[in-house]
Amino acid sequence: MLTMNYTYRIYPNTNQSAQMLEWMETSRKVYNRALRELKDWINSRKCLADRCSLDREYIIPADAPFPSYHRQQNDLPKLKESWASLKNIHSQVLQTTIRRLHDTWEAFQKRGHGFPRFKKYGQFKSFVFPQFKTNPICGDIIKLPKIGSISMSLSRPIPDGFNVKQVRVLSKARGTQWYVVVSIQSDVSVPDVPIHGRSIGIDLGLERFATVSDGSFFERPKFLKSQHRKLKLLQRRATRKLHRSANWEKAQIKVARLHHHIANTRKDFHLKTAHKLCDQAETIFAEDLNTVGLNRGMLRKDCVDASFGQFLSLLEWVCWKRGAFFMRVNPNGTSQTCPHCGATVRKPLGEREHHCPECEYQTHRDHAAAEMVLLRGLNQVPVDNRGTETACADVLAGSEMASQVSESLHRKTRKSKK
């Protein structure tokens, strides 16, 4: 079973835009109400058996069942009797709103942190139609229940053999731009791509966005910094407006559109870079970076602007689509290890050249790290996952070099233990 998501821009009229914004606001209130019921049930069970609060008490019976997804979903028809605006919304949209809350609750139980939070005004930016009897897309028109026909930009047709399973309506730039994320599904199985063809390793950084093990590299465009002057001007104008006034909302829309433009520019660069890398090789190894930690460090502004996490996800998607093999490897110590002899070469972050005192190998720091990523990737790939072609077209010695480096590392480890 293969499932993919296609995103299209839609152009609703004024009434449809107002209706969809009203649906999102009502869905937000339903989400908050269900979360309030969930939190009240949990807080009513927190009191110890031998002591109780003297100033407050939860009026919830001791035998009241947990407000699960099915219970809160079954309460929606009763809630419509006292909440008239719920009748205007498609019933399955409200059900997916409850499902969204309980998915967050189940994820919190697995992680141990990240308790669901109440949604403020404007934080609910999408709703879902979970199923369709027939294909809602006809030409450049998409028909949504209770909303009607909306013109859309069919940038790419839906492939033959795929059926539309669900549609998510997405609002961006403070409700001025609308998109639909169409989930399509087909009863086909796609086998895993074996390692084949030419292999390269990639090192990501801030001086150079991506450095390839063959010596090529991609400069890092500064998406946010290039628009920072204009963004600062628009934000200054927005702060001088009366809060929640019509002029304040217009100024906020301009800020949101500029942020949206920056995000689109960044994503376009990531996709083009991923396709260029797939043109260079059929097997790609990249660092499995801790992007969450990088976005909280002292260089967080530059790391967020580069968005390494989005790039790795898009690169993995492009490799799958083009039949290339992709793997993430451990990034620890890739810039502190010589790719030729395996010696540990300590150097601070400001030192941008790699010079090994043992084998006299000298190159750029990021290039050496990319070569080390390639060697680690070749070592991690199991033998049964290799294709009929060579793993490295220009260096069959790539696998031999990897084995030599691993042997030298083992020798150094044994010497240190002695």
C-alpha positions in Angstrom: 0.0 0.0 0.0 1.6 3.3 -1.2 0.4 6.6 0.1 1.6 10.0 -1.1 0.6 13.6 -0.5 0.2 16.2 -3.2 -0.2 19.9 -2.4 -2.2 22.3 -4.6 -3.1 25.9 -4.4 -6.8 26.7 -4.3 -8.6 30.0 -4.9 -11.9 30.2 -2.9 -14.2 33.2 -3.2 -14.9 35.6 -0.4 -17.8 33.6 1.0 -15.9 30.3 0.9 -12.9 31.8 2.6 -15.1 33.2 5.4 -16.8 29.9 5.8 -13.6 27.9 6.0 -12.2 30.4 8.6 -15.3 30.0 10.6 -14.9 26.2 10.5 -11.4 26.5 11.8 -12.4 28.7 14.6 -15.3 26.4 15.6 -13.0 23.4 15.3 -10.5 25.1 17.6 -13.3 25.6 20.2 -14.3 22.0 20.0 -10.7 20.9 20.4 -10.3 23.1 23.5 -13.6 21.9 25.0 -12.5 18.2 24.5 -9.1 19.0 26.1 -10.8 20.7 29.0 -12.9 17.6 29.6 -9.8 15.5 29.4 -7.8 17.6 31.9 -10.7 17.9 34.3 -10.9 14.1 34.4 -7.2 13.7 35.0 -7.0 16.5 37.7 -10.0 14.9 39.6 -7.9 11.7 40.0 -4.8 13.5 41.3 -6.0 14.0 44.9 -4.3 11.6 47.4 -6.5 9.2 49.3 -5.9 10.6 52.7 -6.1 14.4 51.9 -8.2 16.7 49.7 -8.2 20.3 48.8 -10.2 22.5 51.2 -11.0 25.3 48.7 -11.9 23.4 45.4 -13.3 20.2 44.2 -14.0 18.6 40.9 -17.6 17.5 40.6 -16.8 14.4 38.6 -18.1 11.0 39.9 -15.5 8.5 40.9 -16.9 5.9 38.5 -16.9 8.3 35.5 -15.1 6.7 32.6 -12.1 8.2 30.8 -13.1 10.6 28.1 -11.7 8.5 25.2 -11.9 9.3 21.5 -15.0 7.2 20.9 -16.8 8.7 23.9 -16.1 12.3 22.9 -17.0 11.5 19.3 -20.3 10.0 20.3 -21.1 13.1 22.4 -20.9 15.4 19.3 -24.6 14.8 18.2 -25.8 15.8 21.7 -23.5 18.8 21.7 -25.1 20.0 18.4 -28.4 20.5 20.2 -27.0 23.2 22.4 -24.3 24.5 20.0 -26.1 25.5 16.9 -23.0 26.5 14.8 -21.7 22.9 14.9 -24.6 21.9 12.5 -23.0 24.0 9.8 -19.8 22.0 9.8 -19.3 18.6 8.2 -19.6 15.9 10.8 -16.4 14.1 9.9 -14.4 17.3 10.2 -15.4 17.5 13.8 -14.6 13.9 14.3 -11.1 14.4 12.9 -10.7 17.3 15.3 -11.3 15.0 18.3 -9.0 12.4 16.7 -6.3 15.1 16.4 -6.5 15.7 20.2 -6.2 12.1 21.1 -3.3 11.5 18.7 -1.5 14.2 20.6 -2.5 12.6 23.9 -1.2 9.2 22.8 2.0 10.7 21.5 2.4 12.4 24.9 2.0 9.1 26.7 4.7 7.5 24.6 7.2 10.3 24.9 6.5 11.3 28.5 6.5 15.0 27.7 4.5 17.4 25.4 1.1 17.5 27.1 -1.6 18.8 24.7 -2.1 22.6 25.0 -5.1 24.8 24.4 -5.2 26.5 21.0 -5.3 30.3 20.9 -7.2 32.3 18.4 -5.7 31.7 14.9 -3.6 28.7 15.9 -5.9 26.2 14.2 -4.9 26.4 10.6 -6.3 23.3 9.0 -9.1 20.8 8.9 -9.5 17.4 7.3 -12.1 15.6 5.1 -11.1 12.0 6.0 -12.9 10.2 3.1 -14.6 10.6 -0.2 -17.0 8.3 -2.1 -15.8 9.6 -5.5 -12.9 11.6 -6.7 -13.4 15.3 -5.7 -11.0 16.6 -8.3 -12.4 17.2 -11.8 -10.1 19.2 -14.0 -9.0 22.3 -12.2 -12.0 22.2 -9.8 -12.1 20.5 -6.4 -15.5 19.9 -4.8 -15.6 19.9 -0.9 -18.7 18.9 1.1 -20.7 21.8 2.4 -18.2 24.3 0.9 -18.8 23.7 -2.8 -16.6 23.8 -5.9 -13.3 25.7 -5.6 -10.9 26.4 -8.5 -7.4 25.1 -8.0 -4.0 25.1 -9.7 -3.5 21.5 -10.7 0.3 21.8 -10.9 0.7 18.0 -11.5 -2.0 15.4 -12.3 -2.8 12.5 -10.0 -1.1 9.4 -11.3 -3.2 6.6 -12.8 -4.1 3.9 -10.4 -4.2 6.2 -7.4 -7.4 7.1 -5.4 -8.0 10.2 -3.3 -8.3 9.1 0.3 -8.5 12.4 2.2 -8.1 16.1 1.7 -6.7 18.6 4.3 -7.6 22.2 3.8 -4.7 24.4 4.9 -4.6 28.2 5.5 -1.4 30.2 5.2 -0.5 33.9 5.5 -3.2 34.6 8.0 -6.0 33.1 5.9 -5.1 35.0 2.7 -3.7 31.9 0.9 -5.3 28.5 0.8 -4.0 25.1 -0.1 -5.2 21.5 -0.1 -3.1 18.5 0.8 -4.5 15.6 -1.2 -3.6 12.1 0.1 -3.6 9.5 -2.7 -3.3 5.8 -2.3 -2.6 2.8 -4.5 -2.4 -0.9 -3.9 1.2 -1.3 -5.0 4.3 -2.2 -3.1 7.6 -0.4 -3.8 10.7 -2.5 -2.9 13.6 -0.9 -1.0 16.3 0.5 -3.3 19.6 -1.4 -2.9 22.9 0.4 -2.8 24.1 0.8 -6.4 26.0 3.1 -8.7 28.3 5.9 -7.6 28.3 6.8 -3.9 28.8 10.2 -2.3 28.8 11.5 1.3 27.4 14.9 2.3 28.5 17.2 5.2 26.1 20.0 6.1 27.3 23.2 7.6 26.8 27.0 7.8 29.9 28.1 5.9 28.9 25.9 3.0 25.4 24.5 3.0 26.5 21.1 1.7 30.0 19.7 0.9 30.2 16.5 -1.2 32.9 13.9 -0.8 34.0 14.4 -4.4 35.1 18.0 -3.6 32.0 19.9 -4.9 30.0 22.0 -2.6 26.8 24.2 -2.5 27.0 27.7 -1.0 24.4 28.6 1.6 21.9 31.3 0.6 20.9 33.4 3.6 17.2 33.4 3.0 16.1 35.3 6.2 19.1 37.6 6.3 18.6 38.8 2.7 15.0 39.8 3.6 15.8 40.9 7.2 15.8 44.7 6.4 12.4 44.5 4.8 11.0 42.2 7.5 12.2 44.6 10.2 10.5 47.5 8.5 7.2 45.7 8.2 7.3 44.5 11.8 8.0 48.0 13.0 5.0 49.3 11.1 2.8 46.6 12.5 3.7 47.4 16.1 2.7 51.0 15.7 -0.9 50.1 14.7 -3.7 49.8 17.2 -3.8 46.2 18.4 -6.6 44.2 16.6 -7.6 47.1 14.4 -8.1 46.8 10.7 -4.8 48.5 9.9 -3.0 46.2 12.4 -4.4 43.1 10.6 -3.3 44.4 7.2 0.2 45.0 8.5 0.3 41.5 10.0 -0.8 40.0 6.7 2.2 41.7 5.0 4.6 40.3 7.6 3.0 36.8 7.2 3.3 36.9 3.4 7.0 37.8 3.6 7.6 34.9 5.9 5.7 32.7 3.5 7.9 33.9 0.6 11.1 33.2 2.6 9.8 29.7 3.4 9.0 29.0 -0.3 12.4 30.3 -1.4 14.1 28.0 1.1 12.1 24.9 0.1 12.7 25.6 -3.6 16.5 25.7 -2.9 16.3 22.5 -0.9 14.5 20.6 -3.7 16.8 21.9 -6.4 19.9 20.9 -4.4 18.4 17.5 -3.7 17.9 16.9 -7.4 21.4 18.0 -8.2 22.8 15.6 -5.7 20.8 12.8 -7.3 22.2 13.8 -10.7 25.7 13.3 -9.2 25.3 9.8 -7.7 22.9 6.9 -7.1 23.9 6.3 -3.5 23.9 9.2 -1.0 25.0 9.2 2.6 24.2 12.1 4.9 24.7 13.0 8.5 21.9 12.2 10.9 22.0 15.6 12.6 20.2 16.5 15.8 18.4 19.4 14.2 16.4 20.1 17.4 19.5 20.6 19.4 21.1 22.7 16.6 18.0 25.0 16.6 18.5 25.7 20.3 22.3 26.4 20.2 24.2 29.6 20.0 23.9 29.5 16.2 20.2 28.8 16.3 19.2 31.7 14.0 21.5 30.5 11.2 20.5 26.8 11.7 16.8 27.6 11.6 17.4 29.7 8.4 19.3 26.8 6.8 16.7 24.3 8.0 18.8 21.1 7.8 15.9 19.0 9.0 13.7 20.0 6.1 16.5 19.5 3.6 17.2 15.9 4.9 13.6 15.0 4.7 13.2 16.4 1.1 16.5 14.7 0.1 15.2 11.4 1.3 11.9 11.9 -0.6 13.7 12.9 -3.8 16.1 9.9 -3.6 13.1 7.6 -3.1 11.3 9.1 -6.1 14.3 8.9 -8.4 15.4 5.4 -7.3 18.5 6.4 -5.4 19.7 4.8 -2.2 19.8 7.1 0.8 21.0 6.5 4.4 21.8 8.7 7.4 24.9 7.9 9.4 26.2 8.9 12.8 27.7 12.4 12.6 29.8 12.2 15.8 33.4 12.9 15.2 33.2 13.1 11.4 35.2 16.4 11.4 37.7 15.1 14.0 38.7 11.9 12.1 41.1 11.7 9.2 39.3 9.9 6.3 42.6 8.5 4.9 44.3 6.9 8.0 41.5 7.0 10.6 43.6 9.1 13.1 41.9 11.5 15.5 42.7 15.1 14.6 41.3 17.5 17.2 40.5 21.0 15.9 38.3 23.8 17.1 35.2 24.9 15.2 37.1 28.0 13.9 39.8 25.9 12.2 38.5 25.3 8.7 41.4 23.2 7.3 42.0 19.5 8.0 45.7 18.6 8.3 46.6 15.1 9.5 50.0 14.9 11.3 50.2 11.2 10.7 49.5 10.8 6.9 50.0 14.5 6.0 46.5 14.6 4.3 45.3 18.1 3.9 42.0 19.4 2.7 39.0 21.5 3.7 37.5 20.5 7.0 34.0 20.0 5.5 35.4 17.9 2.6 37.2 15.6 5.1 34.0 15.2 7.1 32.0 14.4 3.9 34.6 11.7 3.0 34.3 10.3 6.5 30.5 10.2 6.1 30.9 8.2 2.9 33.2 5.7 4.6 30.8 5.2 7.6 27.9 4.8 5.2 29.7 2.1 3.2 30.6 0.3 6.5 27.0 0.4 7.7 25.3 -1.0 4.6 24.7 -4.7 4.9 26.2 -7.0 2.2 22.7 -8.4 1.2 21.5 -4.8 0.5 24.1 -4.2 -2.2 23.0 -4.2 -5.8 24.7 -5.8 -8.8 26.5 -2.6 -9.6 29.6 -1.4 -7.8 29.0 0.7 -4.7 31.5 3.3 -5.9 31.8 3.8 -9.6 34.9 5.9 -9.5 36.4 4.2 -6.3 35.9 0.6 -5.9 38.6 1.3 -3.4 35.9 3.0 -1.4 34.9 -0.3 0.3 38.6 -1.3 0.6 39.4 2.1 2.1 36.5 1.7 4.5 37.8 -1.6 5.7 41.4 -0.2 6.1 40.1 2.7 8.1 38.1 0.4 10.4 41.1 -1.9 10.9 43.3 1.0 11.9 40.6 2.3 14.3 40.5 -1.1 15.9 44.2 -1.2 16.2 44.3 2.2 17.9 41.5 1.1 20.3 43.5 -2.0 21.3 46.6 0.1 21.9 44.7 2.6 24.1 43.3 -0.2 26.2 46.7 -1.7 26.7 
